[in-house]
């Protein structure tokens, strides 16, 4: 086994053990997708979950990428790839199946799009929406060999295409957008980070159940703000309400009114 293959195997084992991943389909996808194909050429700026600043890898050997580290896409904007263990945990809890239609709101350079592509298989699809035109173009190029992935440069708060089994939001918002809830198929699942202006908050899993929805907080998170995210104190209060309420018990609701659950 080469050093790179061994590093990739350790990477998958680390994530599986740390997050107690139950999906073999997810672990197989993590083992198969080359992380280095979805990044610029090294050396890379990386940091651990607890680190406050990036460090430069000593060289361009992709072995350095097969650890539970964030990799900078744009260090100036503090935009990175996302922590592998965190997003693996989220994907695992969404129970993604073969033939599912998955929508991503924000796909970066497409690494997790590729992972999802392998999980849903050739009869499933991944609709990856990226608001940054340059990132979208780079992601489309990185994903050119993944035939069931479509990358769209657009606003995921305005259009997500056809109804979806799973919607994953890769940026922070003050509340779940009504469009995302409406786009869920029966028994559909939505993962959305609800954050304040300091980028801190909680990720919520929302499931469509009958005529309504059920939401629960699943993980504290710090994440890049979503395109068009509100920047007022009211937005922060709405996000804080969701975080506090959903942490106590699952929230059941039928719709949203001014960003908050409603039975109307």
N, C-alpha and C positions, 0 to 999 in steps of 0.2 A: 504494500500500500504506500502511495506517495505521501509526502508531508502534507500536501494540500488535501488529499482525500482523508487523511487521518484527522486533520484539523476540522474538516467539515463534519466528520462523524462525531467528534467530541462536542462540537457546537450543537448538533441536534440532541445529543445525549444530555448536555447541560440544560437546554431549554425544556426538554421532556421531564427531567427530574425536578427542576426548579418550579415549573408551573403545573406539574402533574397532568401533562397533556394526555387526553384519552383518545384523540383521533389519530389513527394510524395513517389515514389519508393526508393529514396535515404534516406529520413527521416525515412521511415519504416525500412530500413536496419540498419541505425545508432541506432535505438531504439532496434533492435533485437540482434545485435552482441555484445557479452560481451567483452569489451576492456581488461579486466583482463585475459582473456584466451589467449591473444597474447603478454604476458609479463612474465618475470620471477616472482617468488614470491616476494611480498613486504616485508618490506617497499620499496618504489620506490624513485628514484631521479627525481624530476620534476622541471619544470620552466615555467614561463609565457612567452608570446611572447616577452615582453620587457626586461625580466631579463637577466643578463649576466652570471649567474651561477645557478647551480641546488640547490635545497633544498630537504632534506629528509622528506618524509611524516612521521607523528608521529607514524603510525602503518601500518599494512598490510590490512586495511579495503579498499576494492575496491571503496568505495564511493569517495576516494581522486582522482581517475582516471577520474571521470565524471565531468570534467571542461575543459576549453579550454587551456590545458597545454601540453607541450612537456614532454615525459617520456624517460629517458635515456635507450638505449639498451647497449651502451658502452660509458660511460661518458669520459673515457680516450681519445677516438677518437672523442668525441663530435658527436657521432652518436645517433640519437634519433628517436622516432616514427613518427615525423612529426606533425605539428599543426593541430588538427582536423578541425577547421573552414576553414583553408587555403585549405586543400585537399578536403573538402566537396564542397567548392566554385569551385575548378577546376573540380571535378567530375560532378557537376551540369551543368557547362557550356559545357560539352562534350556531353550532350544529350544522355546518355547511355540508351539503350532500351532492352526490353526482347529479348532474342535470340542472342544478340550481341556477337561477339568474342572480348574479351579485352586482350591486352598484357600489362603486367607491366614490365618495365625495373628497377629492384630493388624492392623487396617486403618486406625487413626487416623481421619481424616476422609474417607478413601476415594479420594484422588487416584490412587494406584497401582491401586486396584480398578477405577477407570474406564479406566485405560490397559490393564489386563489384559482388561477387558470387550471393548474394541475389537479386541484381538489375537485372542481366541478366537472372536469373531463370534457371531451369533444362535443358532447351533447348539451353541455351547460354553456354559460357565457359570463363574461366580466365586462361591465360597462364602466370604464374608468374616466372620471371627469376631473380635469385639472384646470384651474382658473388662470394659472400662469402660462402664458403662451409659449415661452421658451422651454419651461419644464415639460409641457405637454408634447412639444415636438421631440424633445430628447427621450421622453418615455415611450412615445410611439416608435421611435427608432430602436430602442432597447427591446421592445416587445414585438418586433416585426415577425419573429418566428413563432409567436403564440397566436394561432389562428382564431381562438375563441375569445380574444380580448380586443375590445375597441376603445381607443383613447380619444376623448373629445376635449377640446379646449372650450370651456364654457363655465357657466355659473350653476353649480349644483343646487342652489336655492331656487332656481327658476325652472329647471327642466332636468328630469332624471330618466327620460325615455319611458319605456314600457314598465308595467308593474314588476316588482322584484320580490324574490324570496328573502333576500338579505340586502340591507343597506349598511355600509360601514363609512362613518364620517371620520376623516383623518385630520381634523382641525377642531378648534374650540369655538363653541357658540353659546349664547345665553340660555337657549331653550331649543327643543326639537322643532324643526320647521314643519308646519302642517303638510307641505308637499311630500315630505318623506313618509309621514304617517299614511297619507292617502295612497302612496305608491306601493305600500306593502300588500302582498298577496295574503290570502287567508293563512294564518299561522306564521306570517312573515316576521322577521326579526330585524331590529335596528340597533346599531351601536353608535352612540353619539357622546362625545365629551362636552360637558356643560361647564364653562369656565368663566372666570371674571377677567378684568383687564390685566391682572398680574399673571395671566396664563394658568393659574391654579384652579383646580376644580375636581369634578368627579365624572367618570364615564358611566353612562346609563345604558342598560339593555332594555329595550322596549319590544314587547311582543304583541302582535295583533291576536286578540282572543274574541271570537264571535263578532259582535258589533262594536267592540271597544278595544282598549289597549291596556297593557299592564307594564309598568316601569319600575325598575329597581336599580339602585346604585351598585356598581360592581367593583370599582377601583378608583382610588385617588389618582389624579393625573396632572401633569404639567405639559402643555402642548401649544404649538403655534396657533395664533388666532385665525379663524376662518375668514374668507373673503366676505366683506360686508358686515362682519360682526359688529353689533352695536357697541358704542364706547361711552355710554352714559352710566350714571350711578343707578338708574332704574334697571338697566340691563344687568348690572352686577347683582342687584337685589333679586331679580327674577332667577338668575342662575343660582344664587345662594339658597333661595326657597326650594328649588328643585333638588339641590344636593341634600339639604337637611331633611326634607319630607321623604324622599325616596330611600334615604339611609335608614329610616325608622321601620318602614314596612313597604311592601309593594304598593304602588299607586295605581288605582284603576280609574280610567276615565274614557270618555267617548270622543272628545274633541279638545281643541285648545281655544282659549279666549284670552287675548293679549299675552300670549306666551305661557299661560298657566292652564292646568287641567280643568276641564269642564264636563258636566254630564249633559250638556245641551246637544 
